[in-house]
Amino acid sequence: MRLFVFSLLLFARLLTPESTLAQSELAKRNGFKDIKLGGLIDSVKGAEFKKDIVEGKEFQAKLYEVHHKDYDKIGTVDVKHIELKVYRGLIYQINVFTEKDPQVMKALEKTYGKAIYSIRSERFYWKATDTLSLVYKGHPKKIELIYRSMPIGKMMYIDKGKKVEEIADDF
């Protein structure tokens, strides 16, 4: 009986793709270090308002920069700066800029599994179904990591629809 249960568990593990395990790890971490997607901007140490922005030519948002010693390094790699995009007080995007180092990609693939490469955008990415995505974009002198919350993106479009309905009701 034990052998049967062990065989069944082993078979199930072999059928479970690595991407599913990586998705759960990405969803579990939900951001960069202790900066969480969907979290309040007030909870981030060293967050400093930079300017008001318009995201996607439609949505009013705010841009913050983070300056705190807890976020200065990823292992041995220096973090150049961190930007947070905020909608209605909630963090929906985290941009982390680091120095160019191949160890960053190796660490990401060790943590989240093999990345998917997009030929169209020339970026690597990981995706946790319906919750968030992480994009790795290499530049000549730096690396950009973009964590993006899907639920808050959906909330932006729902709010836009509500505004359209309000205008339509005024006719």
Secondary structure, DSSP 8 states (H G I E B T S, - for coil): -HHHHHHHHHHHHHHS-HHHHHHHHHHHH-EETTEETTSBGGGSTTEEEEEEEEETTTEEEEEEEE--GGGSEETTEEEEEEEEEEETTEEEEEEEEEE--HHHHHHHHHHH-S-EEETTTTEEEEEETTTEEEEEEE-SSEEEEEEEEHHHHHHHHHHHHHHHHHHHHT-
